Amino acid sequence: MPDRLTLCNTSPLLYLNLIGQLDILPALYQTVAIPTAVKDELLVGQQQGISVPDVDNLSWIKVTALKDRTLIPLITDLGPGEAELIGLGRQHPGSRLILDDTLGRRIASLNKLTFTGTVGVVIKAKQAGLVPTVRPIVMALRQSGLWLGDDLIRAVLRQAGE
């Protein structure tokens, strides 16, 4: 039975790339689909001089267009990447979303979509034996700009058994 579709937002790709851990995604999920808006956001970041993954040259990333725009939540504060990601999640029931944005996660939850975040991916990588510890990766994510509060970091380390 094929694994369920994994859909990823911009920030997990950006931050895992910044800290040299992008390979965790294909190791865990084989293929990762991204909405067109996420590719567009990455291109904007690249134009601004930010180190972003070149999704056109990563065979494990599949840019996926949303077929039905009415599946996008009508929430004005939701970014285009998050909005299309949630729309794709609704278009593909049973899919798994990877996103960090608090509002996006709230809307995904309201739509009964399964999701995790960048740190959840790192924990899963440890559980799968892909990384020995999560602490250095979590601290690198924080150092690179991903907002991770002290309480969250403590909870993550506890969950990871560190």
N, C-alpha and C positions, 0 to 999 in steps of 0.2 A: 504494500500500500504506500503510495507516495506521501512524502511529508507535506504538511499543510503549507500554504503560501505564506512567505514572510515578507512583510512590507515595511520599509524603513523610511524614516524622516531624515531631515538634513542634519540635525545636531549629532546623532550617533555616528554618522559617517564622518562628519567634520572632526569631532573630538577623537575618535579612535584613529583617524588618519594622523592628526596632529601629534599623537603620542606613539605612533608606530605600531599600533595594535589592530589595524584594519583587517588583518588576515583572520582575526577571530570570527568575523561574520561568515565568510564562506566555509570555515572549518566547522561551524555549528549548523549552518542553515543551507549549505550548498549553493542555492540561488536566492538572491535577495532582489525583490522588485521595489522600484521607487516610482512615485508619480512624476509626471512631467514637471510639475511645479518644483519638486525637490531638485531635479537636474538644473532647472533655471536658477534656483537659489544658490546652488553650488557654483554655477557659472558667474553669477554676480560676485560671490566671494572671491573667486579666482581673479576677476577683473579688479578687485580691490586689493590684490596682493596677498590674500589669505591662502595658505597651503590647503588645498582641497583635493580630494581624490578625483582623478579623471575617469568618470564613470563610463565614458565611451571606450576606454581601453581596459576595462575590468570585465572579463568574460562572465563573471558570476553575478553581475548586476544587470537587471533587465528593466529598462525604462518602460513603464506601463501607463497607457493613457486611460483616463476615466471615460467609460462609455456613456454614462448617464449623469450629467451634471446636476440633476435634481437630487442626487445622493449626497452632495456636498452640504454640510450643515450651514445654515444661514446665521452664522455667528460672526459679527463684524470684527471682533477682537482676535479671531483665529487667523493665523497666517496662512498664506496660500498652500504651503507645503503640508501643514497639519490638516487643512481643510480637504485637500485632495487625498491625503493618506486615509483619513476617516471615510471619505467617499469610496475609495478603493476597498477599504475594509468592509463596507456595507455591500459593495458590488460582489465581493468574494467572501461569503459567509464561511466561518471557520478559519479564516486567515489569522495570522499573528502580526501585530503591529509593534514596531520599535520606535518609541518617541519619548521625549523628555519633557516637553512643554506641559505645564500644570493644567492649563485650560484644555489643551488637546486631550490629555489623559482623562479629564473629567467628562468631556464630550464622548470620548471613546467608551468610557464606562457606561454613560447613559444609553449608548447605542448597543450595549452588551457585547462589545468587541474585546477580544483577548489582546493584552498589550504588556510590554515590559519596557524598560528604559536602558540606557547605556550601561548603567551599573548592574542592572539585572543580567545583561548579556555577559558582563565580566564574571559575575557569580556563576552563571551557567558554564562559562569557559573553565572555571576552576573545577566545578563538579564533573566536567567532561575530561578533566586531566590535561587541558590545553595550556593552562598556566598554573604554576605552583602556588602562588598566593595572589590575593586581590589587592592587598594594601598598597604596593608600589604603583599599581595601575590606577587605583582610585585616587591616590595622591597626585599622580601625573595628570589625571583628568581635571582635578581641582586646579592644579597649577596652570593648566592650559586654558582655563576660563569657564569650565562647566561648573555651575553653581551647585556645590555640595556642602551643606551645613555640617557642623561638628556632630550634631545628634544623628543625622543621617549616616555619616561615616561610621560612627560607633555602631549603629544598628546593622549596617552592611557588614562590618568586620565580625560582629557577633554571628550574623547569619552564615558567614563564610567560615566560621570556626576559627577565627584569628584573634 
